[in-house]
């Protein structure tokens, strides 16, 4: 695991096969436990993400792609439309990670901070996976930019996050539908389910505040 102490590995990596969604938190309204582990193992930062995150591209931390997935990625027809959409997905996750870091600081309760932290970790995994796909399709690293301002208040940020997550669900489903490669389809479909779960949590927090 790239020299990372196994003792620092969270429990959903201890199974030895990468990310296991069955260990993730449940939605307040619904839960799902997909059995397909689509994230390769990644380093676990015991003190949060690197301090330089947000000012430089953290792509060097992205995991190496498994040989079986690399083969299928090389068979994907790398159309300009697909490449653009994968890059858009990378950029969206990059902005979400930054905004959710601010929301963690603004969240009024320990439970909300913990859930948003887990949501942010999901987005970071999406960022890594999409970045790896982009690099294998183009031979270049993506260059994301912070171009989506995060609202200044917690309530406004929650409303923004609800809408953004719902739009992201639709977008990821669209990318999955258009991709020729079955594994890229699976990655985006699974990520769409994650985003839907995030939207439910943000809606739950928002209705508690305004209801």
N, C-alpha and C positions, 0 to 999 in steps of 0.2 A: 504493500500500500504506500509506495513512494516514501518509505521511511517514517511513516506516521505510526506512533505508538498505538498498538491495538487497544490498550486500555482507554485511549481517548476516543474510541469509536462508539457512536451511539448504537442503541440496541437494534435499530433496523438495518445495520450493516453487519451485525454479529453473525448473521446466518450464512455469510460467506458468498452470497450470490448478488450482492448489490442492494439497491433500494427495495424494501418490501413494504408496499402501501398498507398492508394489514396492520402494521404497528403505528400508523399515523392516527392523529386525533379524529374523532367523529364529529360530524356536523350536528348542530343542535336539533335539526329537523330530520336528517337522514344520514346514512353512512353507506359506504361501499368499500369493499376490500378486494380490488382486482388482484388476480394471482400472477399476472405477468410482470416480472421485474424488468422494467425497461431502462433503468438507470444503472450504469456501471458504477463500481465503487469509487468514492471520491474522498479526499482528505477531509477530516473533521476539524474545524477550528474551535478549540476549546475556549477561546476568548473572543468569539464573534468572528466576523469576516475581516480580512486584512485591512488595516487602517487606511491604506491607500485606495481602497475600493471607492469608486465614484469619481476619482480624479484620473485614474488610468484604467485601461482595459484589463480585467482579471482573467482573461482567457487563458494565460499560461497555466492557471490552476485547473483548467478543464481536464477531465480524465482522458486517458487514451481509449480509443474506441475498440471494442472487442473485434477479433478477426472476422467472426461470422457476420457482424453488422457492417464492417468495412467492406466486405465483399458485396453485400447487397446495395450499399450506398454507391459503390462504383458502377453498379448496373442501372442506377437511376438516371433517367434522361434529365440532365441539368438544364432545364429551360430557363430563359431569363425571368419568366414569371415566377417559377418556383424559387429561384435564387433570391429574387426580390422579396418574396413573401417570407422566406426563412430569415432573411436579414431583418425584415420588419418585426418578426417574432423576437429575434435577439434584442433588438432595440427596445421593444415593449417591455421585455423582462428586465432589462437594464434599468429602465425608468421606474418600474414597479419596485424593484429592490431598493432604490434610493428613496422613493416616497414612503414605503412601508417602514423604513428605518426611522423616518420622522414621526410616523404614526405611533411607533412603539414608544417614543419619548412623550407623545401627547396623550396616550391612552391613560384613562384615570384609574383603572383597576389592574391588579396583578394578573387576573385571568385574561383580560383583554391583551395585555402586553405579551403574555405567553402564547396565546393563540396567533396573534399577528406575527410574532417571532417565527412560529412554525410555518405560517403562510409565506413569510419572507424566505425561509429555507427552501420551501417548494419552488419559489420563483427562481432562486439561485440554481437549483438543480435543472430547471427548465432552461435557464440561460446557458448553463454548461453544455447540456445536450444539444440545443439548437446551434450553439457555436461550433460544436464538433461536426454536426451535419453540414453546416455552411462551409467549414474549412475543407471537408472531404468532397464537397460538390465543386468548389471553386479553386482550391489550392491556396486560398488566402484566409487570413483571420478577419473576422468582422470588426468594424469600427463603430460601435454604438455611441450615441450621443444623448446627453440629458436634454431632451427637447420638449418634455411634458411637465410643466410646472405643477408642483404638489400644493394643494390648498393649504392655507396657513393655520386653519383651525381643525380640531379633531372631527367635529360634526361635518364640516364641509369635505374633509378628506374621506370620511366614511361614504358620503354620498357619491363622491367622485370614484371611489374604489368600486362601489357596487356597479355603477354604469360601465366602468372600464373592464371589470371582470366579465360582465355579461357580453360586451362587445368582443372581448377576447375569446370567449367560448365559441361564438359564431365564426370568428376568423380562423381559429384552429380547426374547427370542423370543416371549413372550406378548404384549408390547406390539405387536410387529410383526404378529402374527397378528390382533390386534383392530383395528388402525388401518385405516381405509378408504382413506387416501391412499397410493398406491404409493410415493411418495418417502419418506414417514415410515416406511413398512414397510422400505424399503431401508436407511435410516439405522440403524434399530434392529437389523436383521439383521446389517449389517456391524459395528456396535458389539459385538454378541454374539460375533462371530468374534474381534474384538480381545480381549475378555474371556477367551475360551477360551484364546487364546494366552498371555495373562498368567498364567492358572491353571497352565499347563504349565511356565512358567518358575519360578513360585513353588514348584511341586511338585519341580522339579529341584533348586532350592536347598535345599529342606527335606530331601529324601532324601540329599543329600550330607552334611548335618550329622548326621542321625540314623541313617544307614545304616552 
